[in-house]
């Protein structure tokens, strides 16, 4: 069973709730099938320089996701506005990638977010006015 795998966390019923992959030889893209883990609470792909491409829209199926760490990879393209649909997020880091374009103003709709890290990308444009609604205790790291 996958619950015995090193990078996988499961609940008491054997359902996958966490996936943490870091400093590995993993290469390719984030598979759309990531959305087929509906109870996932924590998702971390960290320090995987051969992880490329964009974030699949199927990630929006992960309605229980509270921690999303996609950092120190080679992910690219715009930061997708659909990430604002992950309303359970308390921590989001997309730092140290190759994301480009502007910051989606809709990310400010993540009212449970305590930390947002978008630094060390190739982002352009102004910081959205909507980001003024973040609590002073946890301003975004842009």
N, C-alpha and C positions, 0 to 999 in steps of 0.2 A: 504493500500500500504506500501511496505517496506521502502519507503522514510520517513515515520513517526517513524521508529524504532530508538532507541537511538544510536546504533553503526553504522548506515548507513548514508552516505552522497550521495546526488543525484544532478545532474545538473538541469538546468531549464526545461529540457524536461522529468524529472523523471527517468533518467537513473542512475544507481548506479556507482559512481566514487570513493567512499571511503568506507572502511570497517575497523573499529577500535574496536577491542575487547580486553579488558584488565581487569585484576583482577576479573576474573569470574570463575564459577565452570565448565566451558567448559572442556570436556575431549574427548579423542579419537585422531584421526589423522586429518591432513589437507586434506580435501576432494579433489579429482581430479576435482570435479565440480567447484572449485575456478576459473579454466580457462574459465568458461562460463560467466564471467563478463568482456567482452572485452574492456570496457571503463574505467576500474578501474585504478585510478591514485595513490591512497594511500591504502596500505594494512598493517594493524598492528594487530598482535597477540602478546600481551605483558603481562608478569606475569601470565601465565596460566600453572601452574606446571603439570597439567594432560594432556597437549597437547604433544603427543608423535609421534614417527615415523619420516619419512623423508619428504622432500619437494617434492610434486608431480611434474612431468615433465610438466603437463598441465599449470603450472604457466607461461611457456614461451609464452602462448597465450595472456598474458597481456602486449601488446606492448606499452601501454600508461603509464605503471607503472613508477612513478618517486620516490616513497618512499616505501621501503619494510622493515618493522620492524618485525622480528620474534625473540624476545628477552625474556629472563627470562622464558623460557619454558623448556620442556624436549625433544626437538627434537634431533634426533640422526642420526648416519650414516655419510657418507662423505658429505662434502659441494659439492653440485652437480655442475659440470662444466657448465651445461646448463644455470645457472644463468647469464652467460656472454651474453646470447641472449637477455637479458632485457636491451637493449641499451639506453632506456630513463631514467634509474635509475640515480638519483642524490644522493640518500641516501640509504645505505644498512647496516642493523645491524642484525647480527645473534648471538650476544653476549649472554653469560649466558645460554648456552644450553649444549648438550652432543655430539656435532658434533666431529667426530674423523677423523683421516687420515691427509693427507696433504692439503695445500691450493691450489686450482686450479689456475695455472698460468693464465688461460684465464680470470680471474676476472679483470686483468689489462686492458683488452679490453673495459671495461666500461668507456669510455672517458668522459662521463658527470658526473661521480661519484665525488661528493664533500666530501663524508664521507663514510668510510668503517669501521665497527666495528665487529671483529671476536673474540674478547677477551673472556676469561673465558669459553673456550671449552676444548676439549681434543685433540687438534690438535698436530700433530707431523711433524717433518721434517723441512727443511730450508724454509725461506721466498723466494718465487720465484723471480728470477732475474728480471722478467718482472715488478715487483712491483716498480722498480726504476723509472718507467715512471709516477708515481703519482705526482701531483704537490706538491711542498714543503709546500704550504699553507694548504694542506689537506692530510697529510700522513695517511695511514691506521692504525687503532688501533688494533693491533694483540695481 
